[in-house]
Amino acid sequence: MKPVIVIHGGAGSISTEREPGCRAGVKQAALKGYSILKQGGSALDAVEEAVVVMEDNPHFNAGCGSVLNEKGEVEMDAIVMDGKDLASGAVSAVRCIANPIKLARLVMEKTDHLLLTDRGASLFAKAQGVPEVLEESLITERSRKRWEHNLKTGSDPVESQFGHGTVGAVAIDSAGNVACATSTGGLTNKMVGRVGDTPCIGSGGYADNLVGACSTTGHGETIMKVTLARLVLYHMEQGMSPEDAADTALNCMKTRVDGLGGVIVVNNSGDWTATFTTNQMSWAAVKDDVLQCGVDHGENETVPVSDALIPS
Amino acid sequence: MKPVIVIHGGAGSISTEREPGCRAGVKQAALKGYSILKQGGSALDAVEEAVVVMEDNPHFNAGCGSVLNEKGEVEMDAIVMDGKDLASGAVSAVRCIANPIKLARLVMEKTDHLLLTDRGASLFAKAQGVPEVLEESLITERSRKRWEHNLKTGSDPVESQFGHGTVGAVAIDSAGNVACATSTGGLTNKMVGRVGDTPCIGSGGYADNLVGACSTTGHGETIMKVTLARLVLYHMEQGMSPEDAADTALNCMKTRVDGLGGVIVVNNSGDWTATFTTNQMSWAAVKDDVLQCGVDHGENETVPVSDALIPS
């Protein structure tokens, strides 16, 4: 099997000012994941490492750069899933760690559970020796300004959050295993303890070697109502291509619950798509040593991986 | 549409000592929910009130009677979902309240979110005027003994938890609306902050007027891996009866992830099932003014509602 990785940096409206950073960020993450796959690494490692790259990048709403809740705090959600055995790990409302996706992977590998939340997630992180970081180190000037803006009367946090970007990755490795990973700071000015779609298996992501893998982005509450990632996979089980499955599932979300969003999908043959109903979604993919990338509908920038390598 | 309500009090192995209490408890909850439906109440009110009855009953692993986590604390999860518009509310790892299902309903009706966890769920409960109760008031002698037993070397908490019972309800009302509700104390001796299938939409429950409603019980981690409730509904969308959909989904869970459990299901025609792959599951249902109830495979005790009324 030829390895494939697809990345998203969030669906929404991306400001002109943010666009170059998002574009470079998704490319860098895709190249990182692809290099792992090319060296014979697993899909699981590739999606995790690609998401770490984006959590560390302040342009995205995950890890450093996360949006703030109503109290001005960072509470993050993440999930990882291995299509080989449907194993999964997730964390919700976790604070003061740099890489929630790594903690999600630890939940998967070091516990009998799938999801740890808030206080328990923190206790587990500490027990695993995950360093606690200062909350300030996760907060960017942009996040703080947006939070302050949203505290003003008449602002619409749900609307304004659409410029931010949950991050995600799906991949298939040379052994034919698929995996997904998704990480987010959630919704701007959300209530304390609000958990969105990201750590909910089947909503923020799903991976099954018999079908494929999907990671989602958009308005979490509407994604959850249709269990978007699982819905995409059901359509593929019924014989649809990743593209048709993504279109059908996103269309269902629009029709049934008036929700917009985006998905990245790979099936177990290595066909893939990056599809969105929002104005924009930053995405990148690598297959056959060719990097593709886009932000606007219909856009597809294509370069050989050898020309795209960004010094890290 | 003739109203129907189906209740479960948890799948597993039910001790002879616990059986009469569980049997009476599911009947009482079914009669409570049915009386609401017969008075023209909504499926949503019926499932919520039926679950409240079981949360208040110390025989079940929800509300009072919840199992204890590794630290001897009660952390509860609950979800409610309205099939009319796919609206849902849930709480995870919530402490010191008597009725998590009521808090889940408040999340659905009073916030823009679907799921609140731990600290945030407590803040929200306080803001809504939900009384805080002493943790001791939720802990039974049986829960404490089981917790102490499981702390001993060589015990298997996953195995032993199967005697306990997550609770749930599904219903269809006279207007044809379906709803589901599920509530649990989770897994005995679970890690602090462990969230199971119950509050994860599509795993612990799912309701869609176009199809039907489902509430699940069993080993949470394996239920999540197959998003069991959503899976049952997908099979019904493909034309299966509730019974065939339940069998197929539970069989998939057994085959793919070696998991046992049970489901209660109603479709949008009012056909229903209570199906389980564990040794036992306490369940009750009312349709056409007839109460049915069972605990063992193949068992179906049937009495007219008029003869079954239990003085409250």
Chai-1 contact restraints between the chains, C-beta under 6 A:
chainA,res_idxA,chainB,res_idxB,connection_type,confidence,min_distance_angstrom,max_distance_angstrom,comment,restraint_id
A,L86,B,K225,contact,1.0,0.0,6.0,A-B,restraint_1
A,L86,B,V257,contact,1.0,0.0,6.0,A-B,restraint_2
A,S92,B,T117,contact,1.0,0.0,6.0,A-B,restraint_3
A,A93,B,T117,contact,1.0,0.0,6.0,A-B,restraint_4
A,H113,B,R194,contact,1.0,0.0,6.0,A-B,restraint_5
A,L114,B,E221,contact,1.0,0.0,6.0,A-B,restraint_6
A,L114,B,M224,contact,1.0,0.0,6.0,A-B,restraint_7
A,L115,B,V195,contact,1.0,0.0,6.0,A-B,restraint_8
A,L116,B,G193,contact,1.0,0.0,6.0,A-B,restraint_9
A,T117,B,S92,contact,1.0,0.0,6.0,A-B,restraint_10
A,T117,B,A93,contact,1.0,0.0,6.0,A-B,restraint_11
A,T117,B,T117,contact,1.0,0.0,6.0,A-B,restraint_12
A,T117,B,D118,contact,1.0,0.0,6.0,A-B,restraint_13
A,T117,B,G193,contact,1.0,0.0,6.0,A-B,restraint_14
A,T117,B,V195,contact,1.0,0.0,6.0,A-B,restraint_15
A,D118,B,T117,contact,1.0,0.0,6.0,A-B,restraint_16
A,D118,B,D118,contact,1.0,0.0,6.0,A-B,restraint_17
A,D118,B,R119,contact,1.0,0.0,6.0,A-B,restraint_18
A,R119,B,D118,contact,1.0,0.0,6.0,A-B,restraint_19
A,R119,B,G193,contact,1.0,0.0,6.0,A-B,restraint_20
A,G120,B,M191,contact,1.0,0.0,6.0,A-B,restraint_21
A,G120,B,V192,contact,1.0,0.0,6.0,A-B,restraint_22
A,G120,B,G193,contact,1.0,0.0,6.0,A-B,restraint_23
A,A121,B,G193,contact,1.0,0.0,6.0,A-B,restraint_24
A,L123,B,V192,contact,1.0,0.0,6.0,A-B,restraint_25
A,M191,B,G120,contact,1.0,0.0,6.0,A-B,restraint_26
A,V192,B,G120,contact,1.0,0.0,6.0,A-B,restraint_27
A,V192,B,L123,contact,1.0,0.0,6.0,A-B,restraint_28
A,G193,B,L116,contact,1.0,0.0,6.0,A-B,restraint_29
A,G193,B,T117,contact,1.0,0.0,6.0,A-B,restraint_30
A,G193,B,D118,contact,1.0,0.0,6.0,A-B,restraint_31
A,G193,B,R119,contact,1.0,0.0,6.0,A-B,restraint_32
A,G193,B,G120,contact,1.0,0.0,6.0,A-B,restraint_33
A,G193,B,A121,contact,1.0,0.0,6.0,A-B,restraint_34
A,R194,B,H113,contact,1.0,0.0,6.0,A-B,restraint_35
A,V195,B,L115,contact,1.0,0.0,6.0,A-B,restraint_36
A,V195,B,T117,contact,1.0,0.0,6.0,A-B,restraint_37
A,C200,B,C200,contact,1.0,0.0,6.0,A-B,restraint_38
A,I201,B,M224,contact,1.0,0.0,6.0,A-B,restraint_39
A,G202,B,G202,contact,1.0,0.0,6.0,A-B,restraint_40
A,G202,B,T227,contact,1.0,0.0,6.0,A-B,restraint_41
A,E221,B,L114,contact,1.0,0.0,6.0,A-B,restraint_42
A,M224,B,L114,contact,1.0,0.0,6.0,A-B,restraint_43
A,M224,B,I201,contact,1.0,0.0,6.0,A-B,restraint_44
A,K225,B,L86,contact,1.0,0.0,6.0,A-B,restraint_45
A,T227,B,G202,contact,1.0,0.0,6.0,A-B,restraint_46
A,T227,B,R230,contact,1.0,0.0,6.0,A-B,restraint_47
A,R230,B,T227,contact,1.0,0.0,6.0,A-B,restraint_48
A,R230,B,R230,contact,1.0,0.0,6.0,A-B,restraint_49
A,Y234,B,Y234,contact,1.0,0.0,6.0,A-B,restraint_50
A,V257,B,L86,contact,1.0,0.0,6.0,A-B,restraint_51
